Amino acid sequence: MDLKHNKITVGELLDNPKSRAVFQRRFPMVMKHPLLGASRTVTLEQLISFAGAYIPKQVIRDTLQELQRL
């Protein structure tokens, strides 16, 4: 999948069934969060920056690699 140098939006990722499944499997608690809809315009780059404070860097790297393989 082309992540557009991490400039792809969360909305684009969620609209794709395969990338949505990656997020659902790796971060099920986030997929149920009420503010998920508000994050649709956030870029993957912004999400990584924010999530880095809460999610181990290796998990982020593994997720990015999985998304790139789609």
C-alpha positions, 0 to 999 in steps of 0.5 A, spaced: 500 500 500 502 506 498 502 510 504 504 517 501 510 518 505 506 517 511 501 523 509 495 518 507 490 520 512 486 515 517 480 516 513 483 513 507 486 507 511 479 506 514 476 506 508 480 500 505 478 494 508 485 491 508 488 496 512 482 497 516 483 490 518 490 491 520 488 497 525 482 492 528 487 487 529 492 491 532 488 496 536 481 494 537 481 498 543 482 504 538 477 502 533 471 503 538 473 509 541 468 515 540 473 520 537 475 515 531 471 519 526 474 525 528 481 523 526 479 521 519 483 528 517 489 526 521 495 524 517 499 517 518 505 521 520 501 525 525 498 519 528 505 516 529 507 522 532 502 522 537 501 514 538 509 514 540 507 516 547 503 510 548 505 505 543 511 501 543 516 503 537 516 496 535 509 495 534 508 502 530 514 499 526 511 492 525 504 496 523 507 500 518 511 494 515 504 490 515 501 496 511 506 497 506 505 490 504 498 490 503 
